[in-house]
Amino acid sequence: FFVVANLIDSLLFQCNHCLGTAKEHALPPVLLFAARANVTGNVVDFAAATAMGIVGQDLVVSANSVRAGGNALAVAGIPVPAGPVRVVITSNLATGIFASSTGALVRASNIPAP
């Protein structure tokens, strides 16, 4: 791992520059797992299939630049531990975006588009 935030109640991850050559691992070099997270304005460049993974219940992911493989930015909305799931992914520039949610999912103005 390069950066891991695990089981955080409320996370603000913004304006970070994470880069490097990462060997292929099962998990992304930047992995964020939080009940509630705002992930904004980051630049992430790694030689991995997925450079940045974000998992949580209430997620706002916007204005990030992520370069890596086909799913450079992976975002998953799941209940942590229970409750409504809300995910907003907007204005990100990536080589690939994978987004899923067990609840509400809003994707807008991302490159590549859904």
Kinemage of the C-alpha trace (Angstrom):
@kinemage 1
@onewidth
@group {chain A} dominant
@subgroup {mainchain}
@vectorlist {calphas} color= white
{ca phe a 1} P 0.000 0.000 0.000
{ca phe a 2} L 0.925 3.612 -0.457
{ca val a 3} L -2.014 5.065 1.538
{ca val a 4} L -4.626 3.163 3.539
{ca ala a 5} L -7.419 4.632 5.644
{ca asn a 6} L -9.428 1.820 7.171
{ca leu a 7} L -12.717 1.940 9.099
{ca ile a 8} L -12.839 5.727 9.430
{ca asp a 9} L -16.125 7.265 10.584
{ca ser a 10} L -15.708 10.581 8.743
{ca leu a 11} L -12.869 11.111 6.250
{ca leu a 12} L -11.741 14.189 4.315
{ca phe a 13} L -9.074 13.162 1.760
{ca gln a 14} L -8.223 16.126 -0.411
{ca cys a 15} L -5.405 17.757 -2.396
{ca asn a 16} L -2.972 14.836 -2.188
{ca his a 17} L -0.417 13.895 -4.831
{ca cys a 18} L 0.248 10.150 -4.753
{ca leu a 19} L 2.504 8.620 -7.381
{ca gly a 20} L 4.846 5.746 -7.855
{ca thr a 21} L 5.449 2.431 -9.502
{ca ala a 22} L 3.457 -0.185 -7.671
{ca lys a 23} L 3.689 -3.864 -8.422
{ca glu a 24} L 0.390 -5.543 -9.137
{ca his a 25} L -1.339 -6.448 -5.870
{ca ala a 26} L -4.861 -7.575 -5.055
{ca leu a 27} L -5.668 -4.189 -3.480
{ca pro a 28} L -5.080 -0.690 -4.909
{ca pro a 29} L -2.119 1.405 -3.676
{ca val a 30} L -4.539 4.081 -2.389
{ca leu a 31} L -7.389 2.453 -0.465
{ca leu a 32} L -9.958 4.425 1.528
{ca phe a 33} L -12.665 2.724 3.585
{ca ala a 34} L -14.965 5.042 5.537
{ca ala a 35} L -18.574 5.319 6.633
{ca arg a 36} L -18.632 8.893 5.305
{ca ala a 37} L -15.992 10.339 2.974
{ca asn a 38} L -15.287 13.399 0.857
{ca val a 39} L -12.487 12.605 -1.627
{ca thr a 40} L -11.638 15.685 -3.681
{ca gly a 41} L -8.839 17.222 -5.730
{ca asn a 42} L -6.322 14.377 -5.611
{ca val a 43} L -3.753 13.390 -8.240
{ca val a 44} L -3.020 9.658 -8.190
{ca asp a 45} L -0.667 7.912 -10.656
{ca phe a 46} L 0.359 4.269 -10.150
{ca ala a 47} L 1.251 1.368 -12.399
{ca ala a 48} L -1.614 -0.828 -11.197
{ca ala a 49} L -4.955 -1.995 -12.595
{ca thr a 50} L -6.708 0.156 -9.973
{ca ala a 51} L -4.817 3.103 -8.474
{ca met a 52} L -7.461 4.390 -6.048
{ca gly a 53} L -10.219 2.431 -4.327
{ca ile a 54} L -12.903 4.093 -2.215
{ca val a 55} L -15.507 2.156 -0.220
{ca gly a 56} L -18.165 3.581 2.078
{ca gln a 57} L -21.748 4.519 2.813
{ca asp a 58} L -21.946 8.281 2.138
{ca leu a 59} L -19.360 9.148 -0.507
{ca val a 60} L -18.604 12.320 -2.452
{ca val a 61} L -15.831 11.733 -4.999
{ca ser a 62} L -15.035 14.733 -7.202
{ca ala a 63} L -12.311 16.535 -9.158
{ca asn a 64} L -9.714 13.765 -8.923
{ca ser a 65} L -7.158 12.904 -11.606
{ca val a 66} L -6.360 9.188 -11.500
{ca arg a 67} L -4.152 7.298 -13.967
{ca ala a 68} L -3.537 3.573 -14.068
{ca gly a 69} L -5.204 0.592 -15.720
{ca gly a 70} L -8.746 0.139 -17.005
{ca asn a 71} L -10.368 0.789 -13.617
{ca ala a 72} L -8.045 3.479 -12.287
{ca leu a 73} L -10.728 4.856 -9.946
{ca ala a 74} L -12.960 2.280 -8.230
{ca val a 75} L -15.798 3.468 -5.976
{ca ala a 76} L -18.194 1.169 -4.113
{ca gly a 77} L -21.105 2.263 -1.961
{ca ile a 78} L -22.032 -0.268 0.715
{ca pro a 79} L -23.827 0.022 4.065
{ca val a 80} L -21.350 0.564 6.903
{ca pro a 81} L -22.779 -0.917 9.149
{ca ala a 82} L -26.381 -0.212 8.117
{ca gly a 83} L -28.447 2.583 6.625
{ca pro a 84} L -29.045 4.269 3.285
{ca val a 85} L -26.153 4.314 0.834
{ca arg a 86} L -25.496 7.492 -1.176
{ca val a 87} L -22.659 7.923 -3.674
{ca val a 88} L -21.883 10.977 -5.821
{ca ile a 89} L -19.085 10.756 -8.396
{ca thr a 90} L -18.554 13.910 -10.413
{ca ser a 91} L -15.934 15.767 -12.460
{ca asn a 92} L -13.200 13.138 -12.244
{ca leu a 93} L -10.572 12.582 -14.930
{ca ala a 94} L -9.338 8.980 -15.025
{ca thr a 95} L -8.129 6.304 -17.395
{ca gly a 96} L -11.125 4.249 -16.238
{ca ile a 97} L -13.877 4.504 -13.628
{ca phe a 98} L -15.720 1.639 -11.956
{ca ala a 99} L -18.627 2.698 -9.746
{ca ser a 100} L -21.220 0.647 -7.904
{ca ser a 101} L -23.662 1.196 -5.072
{ca thr a 102} L -26.254 -0.782 -3.153
{ca gly a 103} L -28.244 2.480 -2.917
{ca ala a 104} L -28.251 5.832 -4.722
{ca leu a 105} L -25.514 6.426 -7.305
{ca val a 106} L -25.052 9.720 -9.159
{ca arg a 107} L -22.377 9.971 -11.881
{ca ala a 108} L -21.917 13.217 -13.776
{ca ser a 109} L -19.290 14.981 -15.901
{ca asn a 110} L -16.601 12.302 -15.522
{ca ile a 111} L -14.075 11.338 -18.183
{ca pro a 112} L -14.553 8.602 -19.215
{ca ala a 113} L -18.309 8.867 -19.024
{ca pro a 114} L -20.331 5.875 -17.761
